[in-house]
Amino acid sequence: MSTSGKIIKCKAAIAWELKKSLSIEEVEVAPPKAHEVRIKIFATGICRSDEHVMSGALAQPFPIILGHESAGVVESVGEGVTSVKPGDKVIPLFVPQCGECSSCISPKGNLCTKSDLTTSRGLMCDGTSRFTCKGKSIHHFIGTSTFTEYTVVHETAVAKIDELAPPEKVCLIGCGFSTGYGAAINTAKVEGGSTCAVFGLGGVGLSVVMGCKAAGASRIIGVDINKDKFAKAKELGATECINPQDFTKPIEDVLMELTGGDGVDYSFEVIGRIDTMKAAMASCHKNYGMSVIVGVPPSASQISFNPMLLFSGRTWKGSVFGGWKSKDSVPKLVADYLGKKINLDALITHTLPFDKINEGFELLRTGKSIRTVLIF
């Protein structure tokens, strides 16, 4: 029986309030309105950004359905949708691509104005939600909300992918892999023979390592306080790894010494901490080094630093979704995976059924996983 145009009742993991476990509930998912797409989710990854919302580091309205790294199939479409149709395999996009705003038009940027990243309203474009639970409206998360069997996204926030792509693998292209890999390839534009430092060796940080290697960097230094991550980092391209806790001096001083006093050509902060952002900047080459902020900073945080760090010539940049034009680039990245040009499998350490979602978050918090993928 067709579900098109009807409310769908399904399971979803709801964050009712801060610092509480997610609750598996029956939710009602409304049909897509004009220019919207309803998607049946097959697989979704657990990302540190979801944990940031649960801990309060990233401010969002509650109650909310989190999740933003997934793959699924189009169940139905609203009026006016032309880029996808029911039955298409797709990846939802937390950074949309409307093709009309200044960032979409310019080759310099990718942060579409239709993104909810900067507003954090937790609602669809018309200011309403498509989720209801126990008679209460539930907020969306950055236009995707994938911790649910069905979700609704705007047409600008979905990319059609190859039907042969395995959802439990390519879901990582929805955030983690693309964000890290692109930070090296697109944002920093790492050059062959260069020296790089990657602060944080989780799923996104390891994807930065892979991007640096693909760009031809000759030296890639992984920085993390969890030594258990070093073997995987070296497997994926890191030439050496260091633990800041092994030194009495600041890690930026250590990196300066390791590079003969000059600093690294490129550094990447993939943790989301103010102190490591400053350390990553200070570890760059004093004249032409570039540091890229990839980790999501806490909402209420402010940063202060010695302006001489920039005056001397360094560049500080931010990177959202790896600088990719999402709707254009995601299908190509999926094709690269199918063509064995990129390695997603190495990032996935755990695969769990959806109802084990809280166990997946505990693996993340305790540093025992790189990426956990939930299967519906």
N, C-alpha and C positions, 0 to 999 in steps of 0.2 A: 504493500500500500504506500502510495506517495506521501511524503511528509511536506512537500512544497506548499508554502503558504500557511502552514500550521505551526502551532507552538509545539516544540519538542521537549519532552521531559527526559532528563539524563543525569548522570553523576558528574559532580564537579567538586573540586577542593576549594573551600572558601576560607579566607583569612577574616575572621570576624573582628579581631582586635589585635593590637600590638603584642608581640612577644608571647603569642599562644600558638599551639600546634594548629595545622590546617585541619578542617573538618570536612569529611566526605559527606555531601548532602545531595538530595534530589533538587535540581533547579529546573526552571522553565526558561527555555531559550526561544525568544520571539523570532518570527520570520524576518528575513532581511528586508529593509526598506529600499527605496530607490538608491542605486549605485552602491549597494551593499552585497556582501557574499556570506552565506552561512556554510561553515566548513565542519566536516566530521574529522576530528583529530585522531590520528593513528599512533603517533609517538611524540613525546615532548621531553626536552632536556631540562634539568634543574640548574639554573644559573645563579651566580653569586648576587646578581641584582635583585632576584626574587627574595633572597635571604635579607638583603639590605632593607627591603620594605617591611618584612616581618620583624626585624630588629628595631626599626625606626630610623635607621641611618638615611634612608631615602623616603622622604615624606610623600605619602599617597593617601587618598581618602579610603576609609573602611566603611562597611565590609567590602572585600574586593576578591576577584578571581585573578590570581597571578599567573605567571607563565608567559613566555614570549619566544620560545625556541622550539619550533615544532614543524611537523609535516602532516598533511592529511589529504582529503578529497572534497571537492565542492559538492555540497548536498543540494543547494538551491541558490538562486541569485535573484536580486531585486530588479526592479524596472531600470532599464538603461544600461545594465552591465554588458559589456561587449568583450572584455579581455579574457574572461574565463567562462566556462559553462559547467553544468552539473556533470560529475564524473571525472573532471580534470584533477590530476594530482597537483597539489600546490604547497607552497610554504608561505605562511603569514609573515608580514613585514612590520616590525616595530618602528622602522623608519620608512614611511611611505615614499612614493615617488609620483607626485601629481603631474609633473611635466610642465607646470605653468608658473610656479612661484620662482623667485629670484634664485634660490639655491638649486632648484631643479634645472633651471635654464643655464646657469653658470657651470662651466667645467671645473670651477674651483671648489664647489661644495656639494653636499648631499643631504643636509638636514632640512627636509621638506617642511614647509610651514603647516602642513596637515598633521604633523607628528604631535602626539600628546606628551612627548618627552619634556618639553619646556613649560607646559601649562599644568600638567598633572591633574586634569579635571576628572579623569576616570570615566569619561562618557563618550558616546559616539558624536559624530560631527554635529548632529542636531540637538545635542545637549541632553540626550536621554540614554538609558541603558537598555540592553536587550536581555538582561538576566534578572530573574526574580526567584527568590527563595523564601518560603514561609510567608509569602505576601509582602516581602521587603525587597526593594530594588537593590541590586548588587553592582558595584562599580567594575568597570573594565580596567585593564592594566595596559598602558602604553599602546592602546589600539589593537591588542592581540588577544590577551586572556586565553592561554592554551591549557590551563589545568582543568580542563573540562572536556567531556566527550564531544560537545558541539560548541562552536563559537561563531560570532558574527564580526566581520571586519569590513572596512570600506574597500571599495574596489581598488583604490590606489595603494592599498596595503596588502596585496596578495600577488604572488608570482606563480605562473604556471610552470611546472617542471616536467622533466622526462618521466613518462609513466613507468619506466623500468627502475627508477630510483628507489632504493629501500628507505622507507620513512624513518626507521630506527637508526639510520646512519646520517642521512642528509638533513635531519632536523637540526643538526649542529650548525648548518649553514645559515639557519635563521638568526643566529646570534654569535655564539662563542668562537667558532672557527673564523668566520668572516670578519668579525671585529678585530681579532688579533692579527690574522694574516694580512688583512688590508691595512692595518696601522703601519706595518713595515713596508708593504708594497706601494700603497697609495699615498698615505699621509707623510711618512718620513722619506719615501722614495730611496730606501737604502741602496747604496752603491756597492758594486763588486769590490772586494778587497777591504771593506771597511770593518771597523770594530764596533760591536753593539753590546749593550748591557740590558738585560730584561729583568725588571724587579717584579717578582711574583710568578711562580711556575705552576699555576692552575691551568685549567683548560684554555683560557684566553691567552695567558702568558706563553704556554707551549705553542699556541698557534702563531704568536709573534715570533718565537724561535724558528718555526717552520718558514715564516715569511722572510726572515732575515737570511736563512739558508738559501731559499729559492732565489733571493736577490743577489746571492754571491758573496755575502759577508765572509770574511776570512776568520774572524774571531767573534764568538758569541758567548758572552758571559752571563750565566744564569744566577740570579740572586734570590735566595729564599731561606727562611729560617727552618723549613722542613726538609731535612736531608733525604727523606724518603722519595722526594720528587726528582732528585738529581739524575738517577739512572735513566728515567724516561726522558728528561730534558736532553741528555747526551745522545740518547737513541734518535731523537728528533732533530738534532743539529747543534746543540750547545757544545762548545769546545771545552768549556770548563764551568764549574759551578762553585759558588762561595756562599757561606752562611754568615751573615752579619754578627751573629752571636759568638763566632769564633775569634772576633777581634775586639780589642779594647778601644780602637780609634773609630771614628765615623766611617761608614761604608763608602762614602764618597772619597775619602782620603785613601782608602784601600784601593779603590778603582783607579784613582790617579796614579798611585804607585805602580799598579799592574800595567799601566799604559805609559810608563816612562815620564810621568808628570804632566802629560798633555790632557788626558781624559779620553773618554770614548767618543767616537763620531756620532753615535746615536744611542739614546737611552729611552726605555719605555717603562712607565709606571703602570702596572697592571694589577694593582691591589685596591686602590681607592682610599689611601691614607695621605694626609697632609705632610707628615714627616717624610714619607718615602717619595712623595712628589718633589719636595725640595732637595732631597738627597740625589734623586735621579737627575735633576737639573744641574746640581753642583758637580756631578760626576762627568758631565759632558766636556768635550774639548773647549777650552777657555775662550776660543775665538770663533770657531765655526760649528761647534757641536749643536745638535738638535735633540731636545727631549720631548717626548710625546706622552700626554696623559691619556691613558686608555681606561684605567679603573674609574668607576663611578664615585665621585667625591660625596661625603656626607652632606645632606641638604643644608644644614645650618653652619657649615664650616667656612672659615675665612683663612686666607694664606698670606703670610708676610715673608719677605725675603730681601736680601741685599740686592739693590738694583744694579750693582756692578756686575752681577752674574749675567745680566742681559746687555748692559752697556758694552761689555767686552766683545760682544758679537754672537753670543749664543741665541738660539731660537727655541721658544717654548710653544708647543702646539697641542691642541686637543684633537681627538679622533672619535667620531661617532659611527658605529657600524663599519669601521675600517675604511671610511671614505667611499664606499661603494654606492653607486646609483642603484638602489635596491631592486627595482622591478626589472631593470636591464641586466644587472649583474648576477643575481641569484641563479637564474637558469643556466648561465655559463659556468658558474662555480659547480653546480650539480653535474653538468656535463664533464667538467674537469675531474670530478670524483669518479664518475663512471669510466672515464678514460685513464684512471689510475695516475693522474697528475698530482693529486693531493691526497693526503692520508687522514681520514677522519676516524677510522677504526681504532687507531692507537690512543685516541683521546677518551674513548668510552671504556671505563673500568667496571661499571655496574649497569645492569639492565634489570629493572624491577617492574612488577605489575603496578598499575596506577594507584591502587589502594594502599600501596606501601610508600606513598609519597613522603610521609614524615620520616621514614627510615632513610630515604634518599637525602633529605635535608640534614639528618644527623651525620651521615657519611661526609657531607660537604663541610659541616661545622668542625668536625674532628680531623679534617685533612686526610681522610682515608680514601677519598675518591678524586678523580680528575673530572669526569663527567658521568653523571648517572642519567640514564634515559628511561623514562616511564613508558610502558606499553599499555594501550587500552584494549 
